[in-house]
Amino acid sequence: MRRTAIYTLLLFSLLIEFPSNTFALNFRSSLDSIKVEGRPGQLVNRSFQMTIDKQEERTYFRADLDDWWHSEDGKQSFYREPGTPGTPSRSCASWVKLNPVEAAVDPGGTLIIRVSISIPADVKPGGYWCALTVDELPNPMAIRPEGVGMRFYASISTGIFVYISPVNRSAQIMDVRILPNSATVKLRNDGNSPLGIEGRFEFVKPGDSKPAAVALIPRSTLLPEPINTGILSAMLPDASVLPSGRYLVRAVLDIGVDHYIGAQKEMDVDRGTPSTPQTK
């Protein structure tokens, strides 16, 4: 995520310029989001755990909270310090306390961060979110190796989601497009909560009842603000499975309610014209 990308870019530029030995932390963590069904005024405790390999040295970490959202196509994520101008109104970062904030973990040990969520008594219904980010810190006692050596410092983030009843999970399909190698569906979040969405495209030949091909839509999150629209994509099967032609195209989506939402329309699928090799 944010810090991982920054460190990678900086270190990659150095590695191009200088030959070096490289080091990176080996660890295990589920990275599952922390999800809470809570009530106004309730205190809820959860934890985050990460175990480092036995071959690692004593490792230092710092935990922080971030607000986050992403672009409409989901390719860019944006982060903001909690409480600063532009913070999403459905941020739960100010409700969360972390303990410890900084810690050292011995080889083979487990970092355990207690996540205490104090839900305000006057909170409005709906879904709230923020992110827990854990950064590896430089070892203050480490001896620098001879020559040039680079260390990739780990930085991982996991979402914190708090849901206050009644939660309205609702979305509308705004557009479906078929490109030569992919299919996209544009959605608008009309509810008061983040939505976990996954689904599929079905391609049915005229006169048939069963799909000739299916393209799966990977799971993603659609937020209610500050950008409440999202474009979800699926890679199309090979042209030998889904050739160009006329199809009844169905978009079938699971948004976390007791029924699917969907749309269907007859559309032309154009897989493009293969380029002809040039002869000399």
C-alpha positions as CSV (number, residue, x, y, z in Angstrom):
1,M,0.0,0.0,0.0
2,R,1.2,3.6,0.5
3,R,4.4,3.1,2.4
4,T,5.3,-0.1,0.6
5,A,5.1,1.7,-2.7
6,I,7.2,4.6,-1.5
7,Y,10.0,2.4,-0.1
8,T,10.0,0.2,-3.2
9,L,10.4,3.1,-5.5
10,L,13.2,4.7,-3.5
11,L,15.1,1.4,-3.0
12,F,14.7,0.3,-6.6
13,S,16.3,3.4,-7.9
14,L,19.3,2.8,-5.6
15,L,19.6,-0.9,-6.6
16,I,19.8,0.1,-10.2
17,E,22.7,2.4,-9.5
18,F,24.7,0.3,-7.1
19,P,25.3,-3.5,-6.9
20,S,24.3,-4.6,-3.4
21,N,23.1,-7.3,-1.1
22,T,19.4,-6.9,-0.4
23,F,17.4,-7.9,2.7
24,A,13.7,-8.1,3.4
25,L,11.6,-9.2,6.4
26,N,10.0,-12.6,6.3
27,F,6.7,-12.8,8.3
28,R,3.3,-14.5,8.5
29,S,0.0,-12.6,9.0
30,S,-3.5,-13.3,7.8
31,L,-4.0,-9.6,6.9
32,D,-7.8,-10.1,7.2
33,S,-9.8,-6.9,7.7
34,I,-11.0,-6.2,11.3
35,K,-14.8,-6.2,11.1
36,V,-17.0,-5.2,14.0
37,E,-20.8,-5.2,14.3
38,G,-21.2,-2.6,17.1
39,R,-23.7,-0.5,19.0
40,P,-23.5,3.2,20.0
41,G,-21.5,3.6,23.2
42,Q,-19.9,0.1,22.9
43,L,-16.2,-0.7,23.5
44,V,-15.0,-3.5,21.3
45,N,-11.5,-5.1,21.5
46,R,-9.8,-6.9,18.6
47,S,-6.2,-7.7,17.8
48,F,-3.7,-7.8,14.9
49,Q,-1.0,-10.4,14.9
50,M,2.1,-10.9,12.8
51,T,4.8,-13.6,13.4
52,I,8.4,-13.1,12.1
53,D,10.5,-16.0,11.0
54,K,13.0,-17.7,13.3
55,Q,15.9,-16.7,11.0
56,E,15.1,-13.0,11.4
57,E,16.9,-10.6,13.8
58,R,15.1,-8.7,16.6
59,T,12.7,-6.5,14.7
60,Y,11.2,-3.2,15.6
61,F,7.7,-2.0,14.5
62,R,5.4,1.0,14.8
63,A,1.6,1.0,14.4
64,D,-0.4,3.9,13.0
65,L,-3.9,4.7,11.8
66,D,-4.8,6.1,8.4
67,D,-7.9,7.2,6.6
68,W,-8.1,5.9,3.1
69,W,-10.2,5.7,-0.1
70,H,-9.4,4.9,-3.7
71,S,-10.0,6.0,-7.3
72,E,-13.0,5.0,-9.3
73,D,-11.1,2.3,-11.1
74,G,-9.5,1.1,-7.9
75,K,-6.0,1.4,-9.2
76,Q,-4.9,4.2,-6.9
77,S,-5.3,4.4,-3.1
78,F,-5.3,7.7,-1.2
79,Y,-4.3,8.1,2.5
80,R,-4.7,11.0,4.9
81,E,-3.7,11.5,8.5
82,P,-6.8,11.1,10.7
83,G,-8.4,14.5,11.7
84,T,-6.8,16.5,8.9
85,P,-8.9,18.5,6.4
86,G,-10.6,16.2,3.8
87,T,-10.9,13.3,6.2
88,P,-14.0,11.2,5.2
89,S,-16.9,11.8,7.4
90,R,-17.3,8.1,8.0
91,S,-13.8,7.6,9.3
92,C,-13.5,5.5,12.5
93,A,-9.9,6.3,13.1
94,S,-10.6,8.7,16.0
95,W,-12.5,5.9,17.8
96,V,-9.5,3.5,17.7
97,K,-6.6,3.1,20.2
98,L,-3.6,0.9,19.6
99,N,-1.5,-0.8,22.2
100,P,1.4,-1.0,21.8
101,V,2.2,1.7,19.3
102,E,5.9,0.6,19.1
103,A,7.3,-2.8,19.9
104,A,10.3,-5.1,19.4
105,V,9.8,-8.7,18.4
106,D,12.4,-11.4,18.9
107,P,13.2,-14.1,16.2
108,G,10.2,-16.4,15.8
109,G,8.1,-14.1,18.0
110,T,4.7,-12.6,17.3
111,L,3.7,-9.0,17.3
112,I,0.3,-8.6,18.9
113,I,-1.4,-5.2,18.7
114,R,-4.5,-4.7,20.8
115,V,-7.1,-2.7,18.8
116,S,-9.7,-1.0,21.1
117,I,-12.7,0.6,19.4
118,S,-14.7,3.1,21.4
119,I,-17.9,3.7,19.4
120,P,-19.4,7.1,20.1
121,A,-22.8,7.2,21.8
122,D,-24.2,9.6,19.2
123,V,-22.9,7.8,16.1
124,K,-25.3,7.6,13.1
125,P,-26.1,4.2,11.5
126,G,-24.0,2.9,8.7
127,G,-20.5,1.7,8.0
128,Y,-17.3,3.4,9.1
129,W,-13.7,2.5,8.1
130,C,-10.0,3.3,8.5
131,A,-6.7,1.4,8.2
132,L,-4.2,0.0,10.6
133,T,-0.7,0.3,9.2
134,V,2.3,-1.5,10.7
135,D,5.8,-0.3,9.7
136,E,9.1,-2.0,10.3
137,L,11.6,0.4,11.8
138,P,15.4,0.4,11.4
139,N,17.1,-1.5,14.2
140,P,18.9,1.2,16.3
141,M,21.5,-1.3,17.3
142,A,22.2,-2.8,13.9
143,I,25.8,-2.7,12.5
144,R,26.0,-1.6,8.9
145,P,27.5,-4.3,6.7
146,E,30.6,-3.6,4.7
147,G,30.0,-2.5,1.1
148,V,26.6,-1.4,-0.1
149,G,23.6,-3.2,1.4
150,M,20.0,-2.4,1.0
151,R,17.1,-3.3,3.3
152,F,13.5,-3.4,2.2
153,Y,11.5,-2.3,5.3
154,A,8.1,-4.0,5.5
155,S,4.9,-1.9,5.7
156,I,1.5,-3.6,5.7
157,S,-2.0,-2.3,6.1
158,T,-5.3,-3.9,6.9
159,G,-8.8,-2.4,7.0
160,I,-10.9,-1.7,10.1
161,F,-14.6,-1.7,9.4
162,V,-17.3,-0.8,12.0
163,Y,-21.0,-1.3,11.2
164,I,-23.8,0.3,13.2
165,S,-27.3,-1.0,12.6
166,P,-29.4,-0.3,10.6
167,V,-26.9,-0.7,7.7
168,N,-28.2,0.0,4.2
169,R,-26.2,-1.9,1.6
170,S,-27.4,-0.7,-1.8
171,A,-25.8,-0.2,-5.2
172,Q,-27.0,0.5,-8.7
173,I,-25.4,-0.6,-12.0
174,M,-24.8,2.4,-14.2
175,D,-23.0,1.0,-17.2
176,V,-21.6,-2.2,-18.7
177,R,-18.9,-2.3,-21.4
178,I,-17.2,-5.0,-23.3
179,L,-13.7,-4.4,-24.5
180,P,-11.5,-6.7,-26.7
181,N,-9.9,-8.4,-23.6
182,S,-12.0,-7.3,-20.6
183,A,-15.5,-6.5,-19.5
184,T,-16.3,-3.6,-17.0
185,V,-19.3,-2.7,-14.9
186,K,-19.7,0.7,-13.3
187,L,-21.5,0.8,-9.9
188,R,-22.8,3.6,-7.6
189,N,-23.0,3.0,-3.9
190,D,-26.4,4.3,-2.8
191,G,-26.2,3.1,0.8
192,N,-24.5,4.2,4.0
193,S,-21.8,1.5,4.2
194,P,-18.8,0.1,2.4
195,L,-19.7,-2.8,0.1
196,G,-17.6,-5.9,-0.5
197,I,-18.4,-6.8,-4.1
198,E,-17.6,-9.8,-6.3
199,G,-19.4,-11.4,-9.3
200,R,-19.2,-12.5,-12.9
201,F,-20.1,-11.8,-16.5
202,E,-22.0,-14.4,-18.4
203,F,-22.0,-14.6,-22.2
204,V,-25.0,-16.4,-23.7
205,K,-25.4,-17.1,-27.4
206,P,-28.8,-16.2,-28.9
207,G,-31.1,-19.2,-28.5
208,D,-29.1,-20.8,-25.7
209,S,-30.0,-20.9,-22.1
210,K,-26.5,-21.7,-20.6
211,P,-23.5,-19.3,-20.8
212,A,-21.0,-20.1,-23.5
213,A,-18.3,-18.4,-21.3
214,V,-18.0,-16.8,-17.9
215,A,-15.6,-14.0,-16.7
216,L,-15.1,-13.6,-13.0
217,I,-14.9,-10.2,-11.2
218,P,-12.3,-10.2,-8.4
219,R,-13.5,-9.1,-5.0
220,S,-13.2,-5.3,-4.3
221,T,-14.6,-2.7,-2.0
222,L,-16.9,0.1,-3.0
223,L,-17.1,3.0,-0.5
224,P,-20.0,5.4,0.0
225,E,-17.7,8.5,0.1
226,P,-15.8,10.5,-1.0
227,I,-16.0,8.6,-4.3
228,N,-19.1,6.5,-4.3
229,T,-18.7,5.0,-7.9
230,G,-16.5,2.2,-8.9
231,I,-15.5,0.4,-12.1
232,L,-15.0,-3.3,-11.7
233,S,-13.2,-5.3,-14.4
234,A,-12.9,-9.0,-15.4
235,M,-10.5,-10.5,-17.9
236,L,-12.3,-12.2,-20.8
237,P,-11.5,-15.8,-21.6
238,D,-9.4,-16.7,-24.7
239,A,-11.0,-15.8,-28.0
240,S,-11.2,-19.6,-28.8
241,V,-13.6,-19.8,-25.9
242,L,-15.4,-16.5,-26.4
243,P,-15.0,-15.5,-30.1
244,S,-16.4,-12.3,-31.6
245,G,-20.2,-12.3,-32.0
246,R,-23.5,-11.3,-30.6
247,Y,-24.3,-12.3,-27.0
248,L,-26.7,-11.8,-24.3
249,V,-24.3,-10.3,-21.6
250,R,-25.3,-10.7,-18.0
251,A,-23.5,-8.9,-15.1
252,V,-24.3,-10.7,-11.8
253,L,-23.0,-9.1,-8.6
254,D,-22.9,-10.1,-4.9
255,I,-22.9,-7.0,-2.8
256,G,-23.4,-8.7,0.6
257,V,-27.2,-8.7,0.8
258,D,-29.6,-11.6,0.5
259,H,-30.0,-11.3,-3.3
260,Y,-27.8,-10.6,-6.3
261,I,-28.1,-7.5,-8.4
262,G,-27.6,-7.6,-12.1
263,A,-28.1,-6.4,-15.6
264,Q,-28.4,-8.0,-19.0
265,K,-28.3,-6.7,-22.5
266,E,-27.6,-8.1,-26.0
267,M,-24.2,-6.8,-27.0
268,D,-21.6,-7.3,-29.7
269,V,-18.3,-8.8,-28.5
270,D,-15.4,-7.7,-30.7
271,R,-12.2,-9.5,-29.8
272,G,-10.2,-7.4,-32.2
273,T,-8.5,-8.3,-35.5
274,P,-5.2,-10.2,-35.1
275,S,-2.4,-8.2,-36.6
276,T,-0.8,-9.5,-39.8
277,P,3.0,-10.0,-39.6
278,Q,4.8,-7.7,-41.9
279,T,7.1,-9.3,-44.5
280,K,10.3,-7.8,-45.5
